[in-house]
Structure formats: C-alpha cells, structure tokens
Amino acid sequence: MDLVANNLSYKPDDQYHLNEVSFNFKEGNLYTILGRTLSGKTTLLKTIAGLVTPDSGEIEFDGKNFLKVPVWERNVAMVYQQFINYPHLNVFENIAFPLKQRKIDQSIINEKVMDALKSVGLVGFENRKIQELSGGQQQRVSLARSLVKNAKILLLDEPLVNLDYKLREQLREEFKNLFSKGLADETILIYSTTDPRETMELNGEVIVLDEGKVLQVGPAKEIFENPNSLKVAEISNDPPMNIIEAKISDNQIRFEGIDVEAPQHLSKLTEDGLKIGLRSSDIELNENGHEFEVELAEISGSETLLHLKRGDTKIIVSIEEVLNFKIHDKVKINFKINRAYAFHADGKLASSPFGGLNG
Amino acid sequence: MNFKHKYFFLFPGLFVLIGILIFPIIFVVRLSLSGWNSYNPGLDYIGLENYIRLFTDDPRFWESFFRLSFLSVTTVILQYVIGFALAHMVWKDIKFKRFFRVLFLVPMMTTPVIMTVIWRTFFHESLGPVNDMLSIFGVAPKWLTDPVIAKFTVIIVEVWQWTPFMFLLLLAGLLSLPKEPFLAAAIDGASPVRKFIYVTFPLMAPISIGAIIIRLIEASKIMDTVYVLTSGGPGTSTETSSFYIFIKGLREFQMGYAASMSFTYLIIMIISLTIIAKVLTKVLLKE
C-alpha cells in the first residue's frame, strides 16, 4: 500500500508552507523529512494526517483519494514534538483511547495496552496521572498511544526535540529498536527532524525540505555524500558546511592569499564564482597550517566549535576535544582538501569527493 | 517583627464581616426565637415555637420549597444544556463568531424586572403576541393562569434571562482548554461526536461543576421573576420559598416566624448544595 502525493501546495498566507511537494512512500519503509524550522515539515505531516487541507495537489493511499477521507477514518498515528496526551485520563486510559474509538473487546484492549507499555518501558505506570510523569515518560506514552492502534501510517514530528540531551539519546535508541523489531513491516514510517545526525542514524530514505519545497530525495548516505545543492549541504550538516569563495587555476585553490593544491575531483573546475564546501570536521588544527583569527569558541558537549576568520572568509571548525581559546587568538589550521565539495555560482553541486557529477 | 498594629489593619475587613454577615445571622437566629409580629413587635422569647409550627403545621412552606427545587434544578439543567450548545457553537470557527458571542450575552445585560414585565405582556392570554401567533394553530394556552403551565412560563423566562451567564462561563472554559488533546483525538480516530463525549466534556467537567453550583445558588433565590410574572399564582402554584418568606415577613409582618423559615432554609440550602457539589464532583471528575 503506497502513499503517493502529487504537487501538494499549501499557502495560507503570503508564504508557501508546501510548494509542489510530490513523493511516493512505500510500505515497510522509513522516511525522514529533514529541514530547518519553518521548512514545512509539520505542515506536510499534518496534511498526511488530514489536519491540514492543501490548496492543490492530491494524496493517494492504497489507490484511493486520501483527501476525501476525514481525519478520524484515516488510520494514521502521530507523535508531536510537544508531548500531547489527554490530561484528564491516566496512562492506561490514554494509551487505550484510540482502541476505544473502535468497538474492540475490553480484554483485547487490555492486552494491547500492556504490550505497548512494555515496548516503551512504562510497565507499572498505568494508573499514574499524565501530569505526574516526566517529559520523556509523557512522550513515551504518546508513542505507545501511536503504536497501539497498528496504524498503516505512523507520523513522528520531531519527537525528540523537546527532550533533554540524555533522554534524547535514550529514546532515539528505543526508536531504532522499535523500528527494527518488525514494527515497520507493513507500516509507512515518516519521521521529521531538524537534526542531520538523527537522519544519518535512522538511515532511511531522506526528503530534504526547505521553504515548502523538496530539494533532494535519496538514501541518507547519498544526501550526506552528494548533496545536490548548497542549501542541501547546509541543511544536512550541523554545524552547517563551510562555504568558501575561491578560484581554481593552475591546479591550485586560491582564497584569502592561501594556495592549496586542488585534489583531482576539483582540478578541472576553473569557472568564476565557484564555491568550495568543506565540513567543519574536515578542518584540523595544524602547526604548519594557515593562520586564522578566533572570533568565537563554543564548547558543546565534548567538542569545541571554533568560529574563525581570515579576511572576508569565515569558517567553523569542530574539534573533538574541549579546548580553551580566547577571542582574537591566532590558530593554524589545515584543510583536508580532498574531502572538499565544489558548487556552481547558482548553488548547484559541481563536484563531490564521493563521485557526484564531475568528481 | 512588630505585630502591634495588626488589629488596626484587620479592623476594616473584620468590621465588614461582622457588620454585614455575622451580626445579621445571629440576629435572625435570635429573631426566630421570638414572636415578633405587627401586634407585638419586639424581641420576646418564645422558645422553639416558630420551628415547631414550621415543621408540624405549615405544608405551604414545604410545598414552596419542593417547587423551588423543581424550578431551580430544571432551569439550571436547561441553562447548562443550552448554554453549552451555544458556547460550543461560537467556540468553533463559524462565520460572524464575534457577533454571536455578543448577541448571546444581551439578555444578561437587561434588567430582569423590566424584561419580566415584557415577558408578561408577551404571554398575556388574550392580548399577548404569543397567543396571537398560536391562534393560527387554534390553541391558546393559559400561560399565566394555569397551575402547571405557569411553572413552565417561569422556567422559560428564567432560562432566557440567565442562560447567557452560563454561556459566558462555559465559553471562557472552552477557550481556556488546551488545543492539543483535540488534535490527538482526531488522529486517534474519534469522530466529532465522540470527540465531544470523550475529550471536550471531561475536560470541561471542573468548569461545569463551578458553573452549575453558581447558577444553583443564584436560581434558588428566584423571586423577582415570580413576583412580576405571576405573583406566586395562580393560587400558590408558582410560589417559591423566598417569595413565601417575603409574604410572611414583609407583607403579613410575622417577623419571628419568617426568621425561623429563613434560617431553616439557609441550613437546608447549605447541606443540599454541599451534597450536590460532592455528587457532581464524584460523577463528573470520577474522584
């Protein structure tokens, strides 16, 4: 049973929330929608769920026009980024709610709810009030509620974003376990996120969305290795990919008075306005490197993000260590230039180290 | 810290409390033990005679009390149902929402006594517009002079006058509800009707209890409508407790006896409203 969308557009104000979005989702697969905030991820999921009616376009599920089916008959399940539960019901009643909407025997309901509680690790909490639970537990209740109904389409809208770091790691692990347990056999799983790392970890088919438009579709690895444009490269990297305006001539990449020998996949590009893309992790500190000035050094978790500047060129370097730098310190860095990307002036990919286009 | 002045600051509140609440209650209790009437004004002491008379020899009081219970419970239920329906209607995104929200509040802004006079004109048996229109169907109910129909006339006027208040409380309640459970319920497969039964109504339960209790207290004082519309008639068929107490106390000037009725009425109301509140909480909140 496939979920097919054709040219979905939704423009409630002067900005497109969805702009000609088309996709073909097949059952048993995991799809990740990657995009920054306000890129239309939630709108897309709500459109699939039926909470938003698009201005134009079609959605078909199982060969039937899905837009004509009212929300409550669509058999979809959704987990929101806010932990949405029923405040007047306890944990058990919350999870049983979708089952109670169909005429199902109480004993079967009990069994299914207990199964769902087990799979999210909340056994023993069934009589608790929702408000007495922590954020992570509340989110697990709403996850259990979406699992219990065996929906054909399971929508997860940034389910981890409002949780703290540790819980996020823990729940992400649980998600992966759940997905691999065969839950997804006949389900279409759609997971939206802003976090490229989450996308890579889930390793499904990725749809990159920006300002309501689909920029690229492909497996997570493909998106990571061969982003088809500057925008995708920015969205699919955190911190965003460094973009350096450079010139290539005589097999040398030149910018800000620095000459770096061009690797093979870039050597043939000699056009004007070329942009070189380099991930923050592909730049390293090196005594014999080129000198840059520190603008800002932030420590996030166990890594240090250095914001560096030389002339008009600004770059971000991430180092897997906690280091202390002061503003205006001089550091020397080296580029792993054979991992560099090149983009045309219009933002399209020109060459990637993984064999995209000219490379 | 020095608390020397605390009585000074407590005094204004205490003065009001003693002056307008505690003193009158104590005075009424004392009054109810006296035989104060127009021949014999004064606080003499006659023991429990008034209470004995009330409990053994005054079926009119108890009839008026049960009539009051019937009237107030019926009007409050109707107000709740209609008020909830109207509030639910303008809570949704409908056209002219703001217009309706104001329109439904208009009856509350009018003066009850004057509106009742207008209603009395409406329901006049031979000259009123209501019976004029009903004459098309060949019927002319005696709105104000039939013992049974007159009760329903009182109910109609009360419901018209006070549904807006219920509407206001319930609309405020609906607007304060979180939106998220409704999104979840739709996706969880609840049709609009089931969404109302399983989400809207339970979420509204605490507000509903508050609104119903407030209206019950108000409705049990029902007096002006009856006074203007039917004066308790025909006979005593629309007479309520407060109206009967008013007749005994301020028309026949049996102050002592009226005081004993007031005090008995107060005790019964406190007990029954407490029980109603407890029962409602148990049924609606399952606590």
Contacts between the chains, C-beta under 8 A, distances in Angstrom:
chain1	res1	chain2	res2	distance
A	49	B	187	5.5
A	50	B	186	7.6
A	50	B	187	7.9
A	51	B	183	6.4
A	51	B	186	6.8
A	51	B	187	7.4
A	70	B	191	7.8
A	71	B	186	4.3
A	71	B	187	6.4
A	72	B	186	5.7
A	72	B	187	7.8
A	72	B	188	7.9
A	72	B	189	5.0
A	72	B	190	5.7
A	72	B	191	5.0
A	72	B	192	8.0
A	72	B	194	7.9
A	72	B	195	8.0
A	73	B	189	7.3
A	74	B	187	7.9
A	75	B	189	7.3
A	76	B	187	6.2
A	77	B	187	6.7
A	77	B	188	7.7
A	78	B	184	7.8
A	78	B	187	4.9
A	80	B	180	7.3
A	80	B	183	7.5
A	80	B	184	7.8
A	82	B	180	6.4
A	84	B	180	4.1
A	84	B	181	6.9
A	84	B	183	6.6
A	84	B	184	4.8
A	85	B	181	7.4
A	85	B	184	7.2
A	86	B	181	5.1
A	86	B	184	7.0
A	86	B	185	7.7
A	86	B	199	6.7
A	87	B	178	7.0
A	87	B	181	6.8
A	87	B	203	7.2
A	88	B	202	4.5
A	88	B	203	5.6
A	88	B	205	7.4
A	89	B	202	7.9
A	97	B	185	7.5
A	97	B	188	5.4
A	97	B	190	7.8
A	97	B	198	7.3
A	98	B	188	3.9
A	98	B	189	5.6
A	100	B	198	7.5
A	101	B	188	6.1
A	101	B	189	4.1
A	101	B	190	5.1
A	101	B	191	7.9
A	101	B	194	6.1
A	102	B	189	6.6
A	142	B	184	7.5
A	145	B	184	7.7
A	145	B	188	7.0
A	149	B	188	7.2
A	149	B	189	7.1
